[in-house]
Amino acid sequence: MAIEFFDGFELMTHPWWASSNIGTPGRSGTKSLRSSGGGDYTARLNLPPSVKKVVGFAYWVDNTSSWTDGVSYPISFYSNGVQHITITFNATGNILVRLGSNGGTVLATSTQTSTTAAWHYLEVAVTIHDTTGTVVVRMDGVGWINFTGDTRNGGTVTTIDQLNIGYRNAGAGYSSAHDDFYVLNETDATATTGRADNTFLGDVKVEMVQPNADGATSQWVGSDGNSVQNYLLVDENPVNTTDYVGSATDGDRDLWGLPDIPASTLTVYAILPSVYASKSDAGAASLKIIYRDNAGTVAAGSSQALTTGWAWYLGGVLPTKPSGGAWTVADINALQLGVEKA
């Protein structure tokens, strides 16, 4: 699977570590990952190690102070705790590739300059090596940097397993934000999706949809005491835990229909379902996130143990539909998602 992760930051479903903030505005949808109030923040994403990472995201800076203060940086790449490559801007909006941190040695500088107070789509591909490492940077689909050389800043591990975002609020509105984020590895996924999905995808959007109908199976019981219109109990954003569905019987399933995605969608690369859940009693309890496609095929994700505290559970990135083959817009519009008591 070449697509490892993506996030539109509409809900706090993402596995970002540290003080990551979600707020308005967003580029698509209503929210983005951004700073709020005063102070500096770092968001960290841990990933399976791979030789190559390709990252794309929409990026906004409010003003040039986000470039010159040395704190806001769009992305950095790590191996086993070693910070190898960081992408930054200088005072005039050129992109810099730095070895190590956002104050490290400059390896390459773009001739092009960016602008503030506007969304741009930034894509970066990185491999780590003493002599043949690579960093390729694209802005809004145009190549800005193509560097080959020493990209290793220490240590012995060169497979990339962590991404960091550094951003801050300078006191007036928000000074940097990320949205519509994706991560790929070097694996060629052609055999399963018909596309390689291991190089730049271009400007993409991450769309969020929430239940708007009951699906083919309604076996969980709602907080309203019945199993009718269960989708109304799981459709809120932000989440409301005063209404919910539940089951104590292993194998019980609840499926929910979803609204159509925008008609302008051209390619569906993958889906990433999530649910907000907890257990309500002592003892072990688990759930599986399930999927039913337009062929009527139902597939279940892995069993996930619940705790007594409410939390988000991710179903994993799915580049193909349960019955096989890459997703189409029609497939997504017919998709049903839900849960199974495990």
Residue pairs with C-beta under 8 A, 6 or more apart in sequence:
1 187
1 189
1 192
1 317
1 319
2 184
2 185
2 186
2 187
2 188
2 189
2 196
2 197
2 198
2 319
3 182
3 183
3 184
3 189
3 197
3 269
3 270
3 317
3 319
4 47
4 48
4 50
4 183
4 184
4 185
4 317
5 45
5 47
5 181
5 182
5 183
5 272
5 317
6 181
6 182
6 183
6 206
6 269
6 270
6 272
6 317
7 13
7 14
7 16
7 33
7 181
7 206
8 26
8 28
8 29
8 31
8 179
8 180
8 181
8 205
8 206
8 207
8 208
9 22
9 26
9 29
9 31
9 32
9 33
9 178
9 179
9 181
10 26
10 29
10 30
10 31
10 208
10 237
11 22
11 208
11 237
11 238
11 239
11 274
11 312
12 22
12 312
13 274
13 312
13 314
14 20
14 45
15 45
15 46
15 314
16 33
16 43
16 44
16 45
17 43
17 44
17 45
17 46
18 41
18 42
18 43
18 44
19 41
19 42
19 43
20 33
20 41
20 43
20 165
21 33
21 34
21 35
21 36
21 41
22 31
22 32
22 33
22 34
23 31
23 32
23 34
23 36
23 174
24 30
24 31
24 32
25 31
25 32
25 177
26 32
26 177
26 179
27 58
27 60
27 119
27 179
27 180
27 205
28 58
28 179
28 180
28 205
28 206
28 207
29 179
29 206
29 207
29 208
31 179
32 58
32 60
32 177
32 178
32 179
33 43
33 165
33 167
33 177
33 178
33 179
33 181
34 167
34 174
34 176
34 177
34 178
35 41
35 167
35 168
35 169
35 174
35 175
35 176
35 177
36 169
36 174
37 169
38 169
38 171
39 168
39 169
40 71
40 166
40 167
40 168
41 166
41 167
41 168
42 164
42 165
42 166
42 167
43 164
43 165
43 167
44 162
44 163
44 164
44 165
45 162
45 163
45 164
45 183
46 161
46 162
47 53
47 160
47 161
47 162
47 163
47 183
48 161
48 185
49 79
49 157
49 159
49 160
49 161
50 159
50 160
50 161
50 185
50 186
50 187
51 127
51 128
51 158
51 159
51 160
51 186
52 125
52 126
52 127
52 160
52 185
52 186
52 198
53 77
53 125
53 126
53 160
53 163
53 183
53 184
53 185
54 123
54 124
54 125
54 183
54 184
54 185
54 198
54 199
54 200
55 75
55 123
55 124
55 125
55 163
55 181
55 182
55 183
55 184
56 121
56 122
56 123
56 124
56 180
56 181
56 182
56 200
56 201
56 202
56 203
56 204
57 74
57 75
57 121
57 122
57 123
57 178
57 179
57 180
57 181
57 182
58 119
58 120
58 121
58 122
58 178
58 179
58 180
58 181
58 203
59 74
59 119
59 120
59 121
59 122
59 176
59 177
59 178
60 117
60 118
60 119
60 120
60 176
60 177
60 179
61 67
61 72
61 89
61 114
61 116
61 117
61 175
61 176
62 116
62 117
62 170
62 172
62 173
62 174
62 175
62 176
63 116
63 117
63 170
63 172
63 175
64 91
64 93
64 116
65 170
65 175
66 72
66 89
66 116
66 167
66 168
66 170
66 175
66 176
67 88
67 89
67 90
67 91
67 93
68 90
68 91
69 168
69 170
70 88
70 102
70 103
71 102
71 166
71 167
71 168
72 89
72 166
72 167
72 168
72 175
72 176
73 86
73 87
73 88
73 89
73 102
73 165
73 166
73 167
74 87
74 88
74 122
74 124
74 165
74 176
74 178
75 86
75 87
75 122
75 124
75 163
75 164
75 165
76 83
76 85
76 86
76 87
76 101
76 102
76 163
76 164
76 165
76 166
77 83
77 84
77 85
77 86
77 126
77 128
77 160
77 162
77 163
78 84
78 160
78 161
78 162
78 163
78 164
79 128
79 155
79 157
79 158
79 159
79 160
79 161
79 162
80 155
80 157
80 161
81 155
81 162
82 153
82 154
82 155
82 157
83 100
83 101
83 153
83 164
84 99
84 100
84 126
84 128
84 151
84 152
84 153
84 160
85 97
85 98
85 99
85 126
85 128
85 135
85 151
85 153
86 97
86 98
86 100
86 101
86 102
86 104
87 95
87 96
87 97
87 98
87 122
87 124
87 137
88 95
88 96
88 98
88 102
89 95
89 96
89 114
90 96
90 109
92 113
93 113
93 114
93 115
93 116
94 109
94 110
94 111
94 112
94 113
94 114
95 109
95 110
95 112
95 114
95 137
95 139
95 144
95 145
96 106
96 108
96 109
96 110
97 106
97 107
97 108
97 109
97 135
97 137
97 145
97 147
98 104
98 105
98 106
98 107
99 105
99 107
99 150
99 151
99 153
100 153
102 166
104 153
107 135
107 147
107 149
107 150
107 151
108 135
108 145
108 147
109 145
110 137
110 139
110 144
110 145
111 144
112 139
112 142
112 144
114 120
114 139
119 179
120 139
120 140
121 139
121 140
121 141
121 180
121 202
121 203
122 137
122 138
122 139
123 137
123 138
123 139
123 200
123 201
123 202
124 135
124 136
124 137
124 138
125 134
125 135
125 136
125 199
125 200
126 133
126 134
126 135
126 136
126 151
126 160
127 133
127 134
127 151
127 158
128 151
128 152
128 158
128 159
128 160
129 150
129 151
129 152
129 158
130 150
130 152
131 149
131 150
132 148
132 149
133 148
133 149
133 150
133 151
133 152
134 146
134 147
134 148
134 151
135 145
135 146
135 147
135 151
136 143
136 145
136 146
136 147
137 143
137 144
137 145
137 146
138 144
138 200
140 203
141 202
141 203
152 158
163 183
165 178
167 175
167 176
167 177
167 178
168 175
168 176
169 175
179 206
180 204
180 205
180 206
181 206
182 201
182 204
182 206
182 269
184 197
184 198
184 199
184 201
185 198
186 198
187 198
188 196
188 197
188 198
189 195
189 196
189 197
189 198
189 319
190 196
192 319
192 320
192 326
193 319
193 320
193 325
193 326
194 325
194 326
195 269
195 326
197 269
197 319
201 269
204 269
207 261
207 262
207 265
208 237
209 258
209 259
209 261
210 234
210 235
210 236
210 237
210 258
210 259
211 231
211 234
211 235
211 256
211 257
211 258
211 337
212 231
212 235
212 256
212 257
212 258
212 259
213 231
213 256
213 257
213 258
214 228
214 229
214 230
214 231
214 255
214 256
214 257
215 231
215 254
215 255
215 256
215 257
215 292
215 336
215 337
215 338
216 255
216 292
216 296
216 336
217 253
217 254
217 255
217 338
218 227
218 228
218 230
218 254
218 255
219 227
219 247
219 249
219 252
219 253
219 254
220 227
220 230
220 245
220 246
220 247
220 252
220 253
220 254
220 339
220 341
221 227
221 245
221 246
221 247
222 228
222 229
222 230
222 233
222 243
222 244
222 245
222 246
223 233
223 242
223 243
223 244
223 245
223 246
224 233
224 243
227 254
230 245
230 254
230 256
231 256
231 257
232 243
233 243
233 244
233 245
234 244
234 245
234 256
234 275
236 243
239 276
239 310
241 276
241 278
241 310
245 254
245 339
246 280
247 254
247 341
248 341
249 341
250 341
250 342
251 340
251 341
252 340
252 341
253 290
253 298
253 338
253 339
253 340
253 341
254 338
254 339
255 290
255 292
255 336
255 337
255 338
256 336
256 337
256 338
257 336
258 332
258 333
258 335
258 336
258 337
260 332
260 333
261 268
261 329
261 332
261 333
263 329
265 329
265 332
268 326
268 327
268 328
268 329
268 331
268 332
269 319
269 327
270 317
270 318
270 319
270 327
271 317
271 318
271 327
271 332
271 335
272 314
272 315
272 316
272 317
272 318
273 289
273 291
273 301
273 314
273 315
273 318
273 337
274 289
274 312
274 313
274 314
274 315
275 287
275 289
275 312
275 313
275 315
275 339
276 310
276 311
276 312
276 313
277 287
277 306
277 310
277 311
277 313
277 339
278 306
278 307
278 308
278 309
278 310
278 311
279 285
279 306
279 307
279 308
280 308
284 305
285 305
285 306
285 341
286 303
286 304
286 305
286 306
286 341
286 342
287 303
287 304
287 306
287 313
287 339
287 340
287 341
287 342
288 300
288 301
288 302
288 303
288 304
288 339
288 340
288 342
289 300
289 301
289 304
289 313
289 314
289 315
289 316
289 337
289 338
289 339
289 340
290 298
290 299
290 300
290 301
290 337
290 338
290 339
290 340
291 298
291 299
291 300
291 301
291 315
291 318
291 321
291 322
291 335
291 336
291 337
292 298
292 322
292 335
292 336
292 337
292 338
293 321
293 322
293 323
293 331
293 334
293 335
294 330
294 331
294 334
294 335
295 321
295 322
295 323
297 321
297 322
297 323
298 322
299 322
300 340
301 315
301 316
302 316
303 342
304 313
304 342
306 313
315 337
319 326
319 327
320 326
320 327
321 327
321 331
321 335
